[in-house]
Amino acid sequence: MTTALVTGPTVGIGAAFARRLARDRHDLVLVSRSADALRRQAAELHDRHGIEASVLAADLSTEKGIATVEERLADRSQPVDLLVNNAGFGLKGHFPDVPVDDELRMLRLHCEAVLRLTLAAVGPMRERGRGSVVNVASVAAFVPRGTYGASKAWVVQFTQGAARDLAGSGVRLLALCPGFVRTEFHQRAGMRTDSIPGWMWLEADRVVDAGLKALSRGRTVCIPDARYKALMGAAKLLPRGVLGGVSSRAGRRYGPQREQGRDEKSTQ
């Protein structure tokens, strides 16, 4: 039985990954800041699917938290076959009104943690000649979106570059780039969603299904919906200021989120 490590797994897209992977008979390592929530989730997945689910309480916006998960990924005696870098958060306000410490914490979680955990995972994977990494980004990577969008653009570029460097090694990497997803994120964050058209909403389970299918086909970037693919294609023809304005109106009405589990997968 293979093992998958999922960060930010308790709600939203992260929870959908955990459910799907457990249903597919993967043992799990669940990583988040809340040990209590992780234990409840691990027990539920074990009882429902008969898999082993261990918990690792770690705040990936801190050096200690990243190092803790790096150590687990590097453990050759308990190999991880699939890493899902999913944890993340959004920030309230516009640049430069957001405190710089919060911006730096976002960059550490969205960029440094993704870089270091991917690196820790692919070393043992290369030795075995197999393994996969899914880095959950956002369609915000393709529009002007301040630090959040810039960090997601970094995730996409990093994943594509790393996948190219690892070609032929048996290790696959995918940047998953969903748009607005129906999760608990918007309620928790106090984000207004009344201006978002109904057609723009995606279901977390379908996002995960599309991502895993793309991974199995060897793709390195997945926008998991035909409507968003068309929108991003049209975005190349529109002035960047137009898209930036729409994105800003839709995605800045929320409060601080810290490792809620990538349910901020919206056009933020």
DRENMARPA-779719 format. One line per 4 residues: number of its first residue (from 1); their letters; for each residue x, z, y of C-alpha. Coordinates in nm, 2 decimals. Last residue first. Layout:
N
NUM = a = X/Z/Y ~ ...
//
This chain:
268
268 = qtsk = -0.78/-0.53/3.52 ~ -0.96/-0.80/3.35 ~ -1.08/-0.57/3.08 ~ -0.89/-0.41/2.80
264 = edrg = -0.90/-0.06/2.95 ~ -1.00/0.05/2.60 ~ -0.63/0.06/2.54 ~ -0.64/0.40/2.38
260 = qerq = -0.71/0.65/2.64 ~ -0.33/0.69/2.69 ~ -0.37/0.82/3.05 ~ -0.65/0.70/3.27
256 = pgyr = -0.66/0.76/3.64 ~ -0.98/0.67/3.81 ~ -1.18/0.35/3.84 ~ -1.30/0.10/4.08
252 = rgar = -1.00/-0.13/4.08 ~ -1.11/-0.39/3.82 ~ -1.39/-0.61/3.92 ~ -1.32/-0.64/4.29
248 = ssvg = -0.95/-0.68/4.23 ~ -0.99/-0.94/3.96 ~ -1.22/-1.15/4.18 ~ -0.97/-1.13/4.47
244 = glvg = -0.67/-1.22/4.25 ~ -0.86/-1.51/4.11 ~ -0.92/-1.66/4.45 ~ -0.57/-1.58/4.57
240 = rpll = -0.41/-1.77/4.28 ~ -0.57/-2.09/4.40 ~ -0.76/-2.25/4.11 ~ -0.62/-2.52/3.87
236 = kaag = -0.43/-2.28/3.64 ~ -0.73/-2.05/3.64 ~ -0.93/-2.32/3.47 ~ -0.73/-2.28/3.15
232 = mlak = -0.77/-1.90/3.18 ~ -1.14/-1.94/3.21 ~ -1.15/-2.18/2.91 ~ -0.95/-1.93/2.70
228 = yrad = -1.18/-1.66/2.83 ~ -1.49/-1.84/2.71 ~ -1.33/-1.93/2.37 ~ -1.26/-1.56/2.30
224 = picv = -0.96/-1.37/2.17 ~ -0.68/-1.48/2.40 ~ -0.40/-1.47/2.14 ~ -0.03/-1.51/2.21
220 = trgr = 0.25/-1.53/1.95 ~ 0.07/-1.73/1.68 ~ 0.19/-1.72/1.32 ~ -0.14/-1.78/1.15
216 = slak = -0.17/-1.43/1.02 ~ -0.11/-1.29/1.37 ~ -0.39/-1.51/1.51 ~ -0.63/-1.38/1.24
212 = lgad = -0.52/-1.02/1.32 ~ -0.59/-1.08/1.69 ~ -0.93/-1.25/1.63 ~ -1.05/-0.96/1.41
208 = vvrd = -0.92/-0.71/1.66 ~ -1.11/-0.87/1.95 ~ -1.42/-0.89/1.73 ~ -1.41/-0.52/1.66
204 = aelw = -1.37/-0.44/2.03 ~ -1.68/-0.64/2.13 ~ -1.64/-0.87/2.43 ~ -1.81/-0.87/2.78
200 = mwgp = -1.76/-1.17/3.01 ~ -2.10/-1.32/2.92 ~ -2.28/-1.02/3.07 ~ -2.15/-1.10/3.42
196 = isdt = -1.94/-0.82/3.57 ~ -2.08/-0.69/3.91 ~ -2.26/-0.40/3.75 ~ -1.94/-0.27/3.59
192 = rmga = -1.84/0.01/3.82 ~ -1.54/0.20/3.69 ~ -1.58/0.58/3.67 ~ -1.27/0.59/3.44
188 = rqhf = -1.45/0.76/3.15 ~ -1.75/0.53/3.18 ~ -1.53/0.22/3.20 ~ -1.30/0.32/2.91
184 = etrv = -1.58/0.40/2.66 ~ -1.56/0.05/2.51 ~ -1.73/-0.29/2.56 ~ -1.43/-0.52/2.63
180 = fgpc = -1.36/-0.71/2.94 ~ -1.07/-0.96/2.88 ~ -0.85/-0.97/2.57 ~ -0.48/-1.06/2.56
176 = lall = -0.32/-0.99/2.22 ~ 0.06/-1.05/2.23 ~ 0.17/-1.12/1.88 ~ 0.50/-1.07/1.69
172 = rvgs = 0.60/-1.17/1.34 ~ 0.90/-1.05/1.14 ~ 1.00/-1.27/0.84 ~ 1.34/-1.33/0.99
168 = gald = 1.29/-1.70/1.05 ~ 1.20/-1.67/1.41 ~ 1.32/-1.33/1.54 ~ 1.45/-1.46/1.87
164 = raag = 1.14/-1.67/1.93 ~ 0.91/-1.37/1.86 ~ 1.12/-1.16/2.10 ~ 1.07/-1.41/2.38
160 = qtfq = 0.70/-1.44/2.32 ~ 0.66/-1.07/2.30 ~ 0.86/-1.00/2.62 ~ 0.67/-1.27/2.81
156 = vvwa = 0.33/-1.13/2.71 ~ 0.43/-0.77/2.77 ~ 0.58/-0.85/3.11 ~ 0.26/-1.02/3.21
152 = ksag = 0.08/-0.70/3.11 ~ 0.31/-0.50/3.34 ~ 0.25/-0.74/3.62 ~ -0.12/-0.72/3.58
148 = ytgr = -0.11/-0.34/3.60 ~ 0.14/-0.34/3.88 ~ -0.06/-0.56/4.11 ~ -0.32/-0.80/3.96
144 = pvfa = -0.24/-1.16/4.04 ~ -0.38/-1.35/3.73 ~ -0.24/-1.44/3.39 ~ -0.13/-1.09/3.27
140 = avsa = -0.48/-0.97/3.36 ~ -0.59/-1.16/3.05 ~ -0.47/-0.84/2.88 ~ -0.18/-0.70/2.67
136 = vnvv = -0.20/-0.54/2.33 ~ 0.14/-0.58/2.16 ~ 0.09/-0.65/1.79 ~ 0.41/-0.61/1.58
132 = sgrg = 0.45/-0.75/1.22 ~ 0.67/-0.69/0.92 ~ 0.88/-0.88/0.66 ~ 1.24/-0.95/0.56
128 = rerm = 1.30/-0.59/0.45 ~ 1.61/-0.56/0.67 ~ 1.43/-0.74/0.95 ~ 1.14/-0.49/0.93
124 = pgva = 1.38/-0.20/0.94 ~ 1.52/-0.33/1.28 ~ 1.18/-0.46/1.40 ~ 1.02/-0.12/1.43
120 = altl = 1.27/0.06/1.66 ~ 1.29/-0.25/1.89 ~ 0.91/-0.27/1.91 ~ 0.90/0.10/1.99
116 = rlva = 1.16/0.06/2.26 ~ 1.02/-0.24/2.43 ~ 0.65/-0.13/2.42 ~ 0.75/0.22/2.54
112 = echl = 0.95/0.07/2.83 ~ 0.68/-0.17/2.93 ~ 0.32/-0.04/2.93 ~ 0.41/0.33/2.90
108 = rlmr = 0.71/0.34/3.13 ~ 0.55/0.09/3.37 ~ 0.24/0.31/3.40 ~ 0.45/0.62/3.46
104 = ledd = 0.64/0.43/3.73 ~ 0.31/0.34/3.90 ~ 0.20/0.70/3.88 ~ 0.52/0.83/4.03
100 = vpvd = 0.49/0.57/4.31 ~ 0.16/0.72/4.42 ~ -0.11/0.45/4.45 ~ -0.17/0.34/4.81
96 = pfhg = 0.09/0.05/4.80 ~ -0.07/-0.11/4.60 ~ -0.45/-0.06/4.56 ~ -0.64/0.23/4.43
92 = klgf = -0.71/0.41/4.10 ~ -0.47/0.36/3.82 ~ -0.51/0.21/3.47 ~ -0.39/0.34/3.13
88 = gann = -0.22/0.24/2.81 ~ -0.18/0.28/2.43 ~ -0.20/-0.03/2.22 ~ 0.14/-0.10/2.06
84 = vlld = 0.02/-0.19/1.71 ~ 0.31/-0.17/1.46 ~ 0.26/-0.32/1.12 ~ 0.48/-0.27/0.81
80 = vpqs = 0.60/0.09/0.88 ~ 0.85/0.21/0.63 ~ 0.86/0.57/0.51 ~ 1.21/0.62/0.37
76 = rdal = 1.35/0.38/0.62 ~ 1.26/0.61/0.91 ~ 1.32/0.40/1.22 ~ 0.95/0.39/1.32
72 = reev = 0.92/0.77/1.29 ~ 1.23/0.82/1.51 ~ 1.10/0.57/1.77 ~ 0.77/0.76/1.78
68 = taig = 0.94/1.09/1.88 ~ 1.17/0.91/2.12 ~ 0.88/0.76/2.31 ~ 0.71/1.10/2.34
64 = kets = 1.02/1.28/2.45 ~ 1.09/1.02/2.72 ~ 0.74/1.05/2.86 ~ 0.46/0.80/2.92
60 = ldaa = 0.43/0.77/2.54 ~ 0.28/1.12/2.51 ~ 0.32/1.21/2.15 ~ 0.10/1.37/1.88
56 = lvsa = 0.18/1.20/1.55 ~ -0.10/1.20/1.29 ~ -0.10/1.09/0.93 ~ -0.37/0.88/0.76
52 = eigh = -0.36/0.82/0.39 ~ -0.63/0.58/0.27 ~ -0.95/0.66/0.08 ~ -1.17/0.45/0.30
48 = rdhl = -1.44/0.68/0.43 ~ -1.28/1.02/0.36 ~ -0.93/0.91/0.48 ~ -1.07/0.74/0.79
44 = eaaq = -1.28/1.05/0.88 ~ -0.99/1.29/0.82 ~ -0.75/1.08/1.04 ~ -1.00/1.06/1.32
40 = rrla = -1.05/1.43/1.33 ~ -0.68/1.49/1.31 ~ -0.62/1.24/1.59 ~ -0.87/1.40/1.82
36 = dasr = -0.71/1.74/1.77 ~ -0.36/1.61/1.82 ~ -0.45/1.46/2.16 ~ -0.15/1.27/2.31
32 = svlv = -0.18/0.97/2.08 ~ -0.03/0.82/1.77 ~ -0.20/0.75/1.44 ~ 0.01/0.66/1.14
28 = ldhr = -0.21/0.48/0.89 ~ -0.22/0.37/0.53 ~ -0.35/0.02/0.51 ~ -0.64/-0.05/0.28
24 = dral = -0.81/-0.33/0.47 ~ -1.08/-0.08/0.57 ~ -0.81/0.14/0.71 ~ -0.67/-0.16/0.91
20 = rraf = -1.01/-0.24/1.05 ~ -1.10/0.11/1.14 ~ -0.76/0.18/1.30 ~ -0.77/-0.15/1.49
16 = aagi = -1.12/-0.07/1.62 ~ -1.00/0.27/1.73 ~ -0.72/0.11/1.93 ~ -0.96/-0.14/2.08
12 = gvtp = -1.18/0.14/2.22 ~ -1.12/0.50/2.12 ~ -0.89/0.72/1.91 ~ -0.61/0.48/1.83
8 = gtvl = -0.38/0.50/2.14 ~ -0.08/0.40/1.94 ~ -0.13/0.24/1.60 ~ 0.13/0.26/1.31
4 = attm = 0.04/0.06/1.01 ~ 0.15/0.13/0.65 ~ 0.14/-0.09/0.34 ~ 0.00/0.00/0.00
//
